[in-house]
Amino acid sequence: MLPLLLSMSMSLPAELPVPESLQRTVRTFDFEESTRHRLDLPMGFDRVVPYGTDGPAVFGVTKPVAGPARSGTYAFEFQLDGQSMAARTRPGMVPVRPGTDLDVSTWVRMQDVRHAGVRLAAWLVDADGGRIGPVEYSPYLEQTAGWTPLRLAVDGRRLHATELVVELQVMQT
């Protein structure tokens, strides 16, 4: 099971401490909308072939599931079936202020997963939806002993971005 909690915060250059007053959460996904609506995917996400791969159609199941959530009632579950798969935020879900750095984090828990791992990917886009700057990746995680955080930083200080795209990737090795 790969539940996803996503939060982003503004940050100052690494050499300076970031005062609490300058940190803010841009968006959090908690999947609790599933308590009110029967959904195939959590609101704000589309199922896609992982960015940077040219894999075939995606096999397996992604869905909100009640039960072993890290917090709240629902988690976002991936059931892999032979190929890599991913879920990506839809356009307009994570607007950002131009010229800011972002921290992206999620908690994952893997159960009975063989020959696969998980990572986060994130990139900034301009007002036309075109990618600007590099695609950033979290460390690749193959096993977890319970809930484990994944985190990455997106450098947007010198970019005129209007939105952040985040993708949770389950990669078959």
C-alpha positions in Angstrom: 0.0 0.0 0.0 1.4 3.3 -0.9 -0.6 6.1 0.8 0.4 9.6 -0.3 0.4 12.7 1.9 1.8 15.7 0.0 2.8 19.0 1.5 5.0 21.8 0.2 6.5 24.7 1.9 8.4 27.9 0.9 12.0 28.0 1.9 15.0 30.3 2.1 18.5 29.4 0.8 19.9 26.4 2.8 22.6 28.5 4.5 19.9 30.4 6.4 17.5 29.0 9.0 13.9 29.2 7.8 11.8 31.0 10.3 8.5 29.3 11.2 6.7 32.4 10.0 7.9 32.0 6.4 6.9 28.4 6.1 3.5 27.6 4.7 1.8 24.5 3.3 0.8 25.0 -0.3 -1.3 21.9 -0.6 -2.0 18.7 1.4 -3.7 15.6 0.0 -5.2 13.4 2.7 -7.7 11.3 0.7 -10.5 11.8 3.2 -12.9 12.9 0.4 -13.4 9.1 0.0 -15.5 9.2 3.2 -18.1 11.2 1.2 -17.6 10.0 -2.4 -17.0 6.6 -4.0 -13.9 7.2 -6.1 -11.8 5.2 -8.5 -8.8 7.6 -7.9 -8.3 10.3 -5.2 -9.6 13.7 -6.3 -6.9 15.7 -8.1 -5.0 12.7 -9.5 -4.8 10.9 -12.8 -3.2 7.5 -13.5 -0.3 7.7 -15.9 2.7 5.9 -17.3 5.6 7.2 -15.1 7.3 10.3 -16.4 10.6 9.5 -18.2 9.6 6.0 -19.1 8.2 4.8 -22.4 6.4 1.8 -20.9 3.3 0.2 -22.3 -0.2 0.6 -20.9 -0.4 0.5 -17.2 -1.6 -2.7 -15.5 -2.7 -2.9 -11.9 -5.1 -1.0 -9.7 -5.0 2.4 -7.9 -7.7 3.4 -5.5 -8.5 5.1 -2.2 -8.8 2.4 0.5 -10.1 2.6 4.1 -7.9 0.9 6.6 -4.2 1.1 7.1 -3.8 4.9 6.7 -1.0 6.8 8.4 -3.5 9.4 9.6 -7.2 9.7 9.0 -9.2 6.9 7.5 -8.1 6.6 3.9 -4.9 5.9 2.0 -4.0 5.8 -1.7 -3.3 2.2 -2.7 -1.4 0.9 -5.7 -1.6 -2.8 -6.6 1.1 -3.4 -9.1 0.6 -6.1 -11.8 3.6 -6.5 -14.0 4.5 -3.0 -15.1 5.4 0.4 -13.6 2.6 2.8 -12.8 2.1 6.3 -11.5 -0.4 8.8 -10.3 0.1 12.4 -11.2 -1.6 15.6 -9.9 -4.0 17.2 -12.4 -3.4 20.6 -13.9 -4.3 23.4 -11.5 -4.1 21.2 -8.3 -0.8 22.7 -6.9 -0.4 26.4 -7.8 2.8 28.0 -6.7 4.3 31.5 -6.3 7.0 32.2 -8.9 10.5 32.3 -7.5 10.0 29.9 -4.5 11.7 26.7 -3.6 9.4 23.8 -2.5 9.7 20.7 -0.3 7.6 17.8 -1.3 7.0 14.9 1.1 5.0 11.8 1.3 4.7 8.8 3.6 4.7 5.3 2.1 4.2 1.8 3.4 4.9 -1.2 1.2 3.4 -4.6 1.9 4.3 -7.9 0.0 6.1 -5.9 -2.8 8.7 -7.8 -4.8 10.9 -6.5 -7.6 9.5 -3.0 -7.4 10.0 0.2 -5.5 8.5 3.7 -5.1 9.7 7.2 -5.6 8.4 10.8 -5.9 9.0 12.9 -9.0 8.2 16.6 -9.2 8.7 19.4 -11.6 7.5 23.0 -12.2 5.5 24.2 -15.1 4.8 27.7 -16.6 1.5 29.3 -17.3 1.1 27.3 -20.6 1.7 24.0 -18.8 5.2 23.5 -20.2 7.9 22.0 -17.9 10.5 24.4 -16.8 13.6 23.4 -14.8 14.6 19.8 -14.1 12.5 16.9 -12.9 13.5 16.1 -9.3 13.3 12.6 -7.8 13.2 11.4 -4.3 15.4 8.4 -3.3 14.1 5.1 -4.7 12.7 3.0 -1.9 12.4 -0.8 -2.3 11.3 -1.9 1.2 9.8 -0.2 4.2 9.4 -1.3 7.8 6.2 0.5 8.4 5.4 4.1 7.3 8.5 5.7 5.8 8.9 9.3 4.6 10.0 10.2 1.0 11.1 13.8 0.4 12.5 15.9 -2.4 13.3 19.6 -3.0 12.4 21.6 -6.0 14.5 24.6 -6.8 12.2 27.3 -8.2 14.1 30.3 -7.0 15.1 31.6 -10.5 12.1 30.2 -12.3 8.8 31.8 -13.2 6.7 28.8 -12.4 2.9 28.9 -11.8 2.3 25.2 -10.8 4.0 22.2 -9.3 3.3 18.7 -10.8 3.9 15.8 -8.4 3.9 12.1 -9.4 4.0 9.1 -7.2 5.8 6.3 -9.1 5.8 2.6 -8.5 8.6 1.2 -10.6 9.0 -2.4 -11.6 12.7 -3.4 -11.6 
